[in-house]
Amino acid sequence: MFTNATRHRKKHPEKSPVSFKEFIKFFTGFARKPSLGLPHDVTVEFKHGCMTSQNGTKCNCLPTASTCSLTITIPVHINTFEEMSNSMIEAIACGVGFGCC
C-alpha cells in the first residue's frame, strides 16, 4: 500500500495519501521508532458483525488502532486493495493527533 502511495504522491502531489511515517504514528502513537524498539508485538484483529444501513448499503466503519496495545482492527467488509487504501487514508486523516487506548 505504501509503495503505491509513494508513487501516487510523486505523480499527484496535490492528492497526497498518507506516508508510512503517518501510518506508524496512527498505529503506534510514536512519531519515530523508539530507540529500544516497540514494547511488545503488534496485533491485527478483524471486526465482524458490521451492520448494514437501513437502505441496504454496507457499513462505512474504518480501521481503528489502539496505540496502547499496538492493535489494529480492520473491518472484514473491506474486500479490495482500493477499499483498504481509502479506508486507511480516511482513518489516519480522521485520527491525526489522537491516539485510541
Phi, psi and omega per residue, in radians:
M1 nan -0.723 -3.045
F2 -1.381 -0.484 3.028
T3 -1.121 -0.787 3.089
N4 -1.113 -0.674 3.134
A5 -1.116 -0.674 3.116
T6 -1.131 -0.775 3.089
R7 -1.077 -0.761 -3.138
H8 -1.074 -0.728 -3.123
R9 -1.076 -0.691 -3.139
K10 -1.192 -0.677 -3.121
K11 -1.375 -0.568 -3.039
H12 -2.334 1.251 -3.071
P13 -1.081 -0.413 3.127
E14 -1.289 -0.329 3.131
K15 -2.040 1.017 -2.976
S16 -1.374 1.962 3.044
P17 -1.267 3.052 -3.092
V18 -1.170 2.665 3.104
S19 -1.577 2.935 3.076
F20 -1.060 -0.683 3.117
K21 -1.062 -0.725 3.109
E22 -1.146 -0.666 3.094
F23 -1.102 -0.809 3.134
I24 -1.064 -0.714 3.105
K25 -1.092 -0.775 3.112
F26 -1.067 -0.766 -3.017
F27 -1.370 -0.700 -3.034
T28 -1.913 -0.397 -3.039
G29 1.511 -0.120 3.136
F30 -1.613 2.347 3.096
A31 -1.307 -0.424 3.081
R32 -2.600 2.942 -3.099
K33 -1.093 2.211 3.089
P34 -1.093 2.482 -3.065
S35 -1.068 -0.491 3.112
L36 -1.721 0.175 -3.122
G37 1.472 3.128 3.129
L38 -1.250 2.597 -3.079
P39 -1.175 -0.422 3.090
H40 -2.822 3.045 -3.109
D41 -1.109 2.649 3.056
V42 -1.501 2.686 -3.114
T43 -2.226 2.427 3.018
V44 -1.999 2.211 3.101
E45 -2.094 2.762 3.121
F46 -2.068 2.256 -3.104
K47 -1.543 2.086 3.081
H48 -1.813 2.818 3.031
G49 1.433 0.427 3.062
C50 -1.127 2.480 -3.092
M51 -1.567 2.549 3.000
T52 -1.589 2.683 -3.140
S53 -1.290 2.977 -3.116
Q54 -1.109 -0.462 3.128
N55 -1.543 0.095 3.044
G56 1.607 -0.036 3.109
T57 -1.372 2.651 -3.108
K58 -1.275 2.839 -3.093
C59 -1.099 2.700 3.135
N60 -1.945 0.418 -3.115
C61 -1.143 2.703 -3.053
L62 -1.963 2.816 2.998
P63 -1.046 2.584 3.091
T64 -2.201 2.778 3.107
A65 -2.309 2.405 2.978
S66 -1.855 1.915 -3.088
T67 -1.271 -0.387 3.124
C68 -1.285 -0.777 -3.100
S69 -1.689 0.009 -3.084
L70 0.912 0.904 -3.137
T71 -2.102 2.310 3.008
I72 -1.970 2.333 -3.126
T73 -2.001 2.185 -3.081
I74 -2.022 2.203 3.077
P75 -1.098 2.424 -3.090
V76 -1.255 -0.267 -3.122
H77 -1.345 -0.067 3.069
I78 -1.400 1.966 -2.987
N79 -1.907 -0.379 -3.048
T80 -2.154 2.830 3.079
F81 -1.005 -0.768 -3.114
E82 -1.080 -0.768 3.103
E83 -1.085 -0.745 -3.134
M84 -1.137 -0.796 3.141
S85 -1.055 -0.864 3.137
N86 -1.088 -0.712 3.139
S87 -1.137 -0.768 3.135
M88 -1.143 -0.737 3.116
I89 -1.050 -0.801 3.137
E90 -1.143 -0.755 -3.141
A91 -1.068 -0.783 -3.132
I92 -1.175 -0.722 3.117
A93 -1.105 -0.670 -3.139
C94 -1.302 -0.409 -3.061
G95 -1.809 0.272 -3.111
V96 -1.044 2.171 3.099
G97 1.359 0.177 -3.090
F98 -2.318 2.256 3.105
G99 -1.917 2.523 -3.136
C100 -1.807 2.146 3.105
C101 -2.222 nan nan
